[in-house]
């Protein structure tokens, strides 16, 4: 967020264990009251599934009232209701690189290696674009919300 020049509000940040229950518990608290966020970016798809359930119990429509994004692109993400927008990380490639690093002969003179693998956004139906500040100031206002990619 800082790299994009955006400010963060620590009161809106939650920390969890990357499981459904953690996402659900944090979302139930986060979505209380009139100043709830219009979007949640969860640290894992499993947490995001918990956020979807909390939103449903709170009577919020995803994506009209709340956009939800997960991280990992696990197979159940495409089968949630609505299908979850997520950040795909190349889990198989990560495992291959980890195995390659473990299996190479140790060389005391070799420095630790850092490998960065590309991620990409998989846009599904759990996100919508809000147009203008007025839409974010009034929870439940769906007149200016439309699914991303449409």
C-alpha angles and dihedrals in degrees: 000000000000091000088056091050093249125138121230126215110219089204088068096051121097131183124212148156099266092252131119094251092052092051091047095049094047093045093050088058096039095050094054119113137010097293095063118143122262092220139030126201107197124203091233140015089247091057089047090055087056090050090052091054093047090051090051092051090048090053093247120145118225118245099003095060101017133019116212127197126182134192129232104037094236114183096256090060092078091051099051119106106275099019108256124250105222146167109252116220119189098245095171092050090047091053092048092051092047091052091047091052092049094048099048115099115265113253112187090206094056117100121225111277124227118203123190118198123196122252127194138195117254105203115208131153103291095086135067134180116241112210116215133354094273091071092057094046094061115053113217094028105135100165093099099035121102132164115270111252094031 
